[in-house]
Amino acid sequence: MSAAPPAAGPSGGVISPGNVAVVTGAASGIGLGLSERLAAEGMAVVMADVERRALEGAAAKVGASGGKVLAVPTDVSHAEEVDALRDEALRAYGAVHLLCNNAGVGGPHDPLWTIPEGDWEWVLGVNLWGVIHCLRAFMPVLLDQPAAHVVNTSSIFGVFAGALGPYGISKHAVTALSETLHFNLREVGATVGVSVLCPGAVKTNFGSSDRNRPADLPPPVRTRARELAAASMERFDRLAAAGLEPAEVADIVVEGIRSSRFYLLTSSNRDDAVRRRGEEVVAGGPPAPPFP
Ligand SMILES: NC(=O)c1ccc[n+]([C@@H]2O[C@H](COP(=O)([O-])OP(=O)(O)OC[C@H]3O[C@@H](n4cnc5c(N)ncnc54)[C@H](O)[C@@H]3O)[C@@H](O)[C@H]2O)c1
């Protein structure tokens, strides 16, 4: 991978024994992998997730390997729950040095105009508003530390074009949010670093993220367009099943924070698609499909 410009701050010492990390979406997949790794580095880890039972099990697993862990059930799409998460973290450990905004859901891949309002609200509520709520709640705490870092989990589909419904749109927004945050922090001379994690395929429970679709949303309507979208979902799931282990992604994140990388890509097999996007923009497009 080519060298990246440095992130916003000197984050080398953030991952140190005794420092505190908050990880959202920590009960499964990448969030659990990150929690395990950060705990193994000696950090106190505040694990937040909307799935209470899975969170309890995940926190017990991290704690059993000697990690210092606090589990806080949290729906990141609700500002008041995120504020409560920050308060719990500060009550337990007095500071936060690393914020991993990782919780995310997939949602429908149907044509955009057919997607019900409730599904838009769910996907953007978790994937985008969740990050916004966490920034509003935690940035004042991070800015108080001598060294701190934010990692936002976007996706490789937050970098190049795709047809993954509100998901891809939310992930482009998370990439743009991270870039904006980087500039904002540099402008005020803050010592808080930023990275945006843009994974390719990773072996997680992401394919079943409808398990967290709000129960009060109307059931999906069967249409021809929906069947085509289901095929896209299946292809996506097959890719994820052949992907990296969450522990490998955690290695990339830890190394990325230590070396102040901003963009954290996990799969070099997508580099050409990233380059192609820049060329398409300059040439006037249209965008090529991500999987030719
Ligand atoms: N797995 C992949 O191939 C892949 C690729 C690119 C990006 N990502 C991103 O990685 C992140 C983690 O996903 P994963 O692959 O580990 O999937 P996962 O389903 O295994 O884990 C996601 C976690 O987020 C939690 N969550 C869902 N809604 C929440 C909410 N409202 N509040 C708090 N927690 C909530 C889930 O309960 C789950 O524990 C997501 O942002 C996803 O978009 C994953």
The ligand as a Gaussian input file, in Angstrom:
#p B3LYP/6-31G(d) Opt

LIG

0 1
 N      -17.976000      -7.405000       7.432000
 C      -17.618000      -6.738000       6.354000
 O      -17.269000      -7.334000       5.319000
 C      -17.577000      -5.232000       6.404000
 C      -17.042000      -4.559000       5.280000
 C      -17.007000      -3.178000       5.292000
 C      -17.468000      -2.474000       6.391000
 N      -17.972000      -3.139000       7.473000
 C      -18.430000      -2.334000       8.613000
 O      -17.864000      -2.847000       9.805000
 C      -18.675000      -2.443000      10.909000
 C      -18.858000      -3.623000      11.836000
 O      -19.652000      -4.602000      11.189000
 P      -19.322000      -6.158000      11.249000
 O      -18.967000      -6.578000       9.876000
 O      -18.410000      -6.466000      12.363000
 O      -20.799000      -6.738000      11.500000
 P      -21.448000      -7.451000      12.799000
 O      -22.907000      -7.535000      12.494000
 O      -20.725000      -8.693000      13.109000
 O      -21.198000      -6.382000      13.954000
 C      -21.888000      -5.151000      13.996000
 C      -22.293000      -4.851000      15.437000
 O      -22.995000      -3.585000      15.461000
 C      -24.072000      -3.728000      16.376000
 N      -25.130000      -2.727000      16.145000
 C      -26.089000      -2.738000      15.178000
 N      -26.914000      -1.691000      15.349000
 C      -26.461000      -1.014000      16.432000
 C      -26.912000       0.148000      17.099000
 N      -28.016000       0.810000      16.714000
 N      -26.216000       0.587000      18.191000
 C      -25.120000      -0.108000      18.621000
 N      -24.666000      -1.237000      18.046000
 C      -25.341000      -1.668000      16.951000
 C      -24.556000      -5.150000      16.156000
 O      -25.355000      -5.601000      17.241000
 C      -23.246000      -5.907000      16.007000
 O      -22.778000      -6.379000      17.247000
 C      -19.961000      -1.893000      10.314000
 O      -19.932000      -0.474000      10.385000
 C      -19.909000      -2.355000       8.874000
 O      -20.603000      -1.472000       8.008000
 C      -18.042000      -4.498000       7.487000

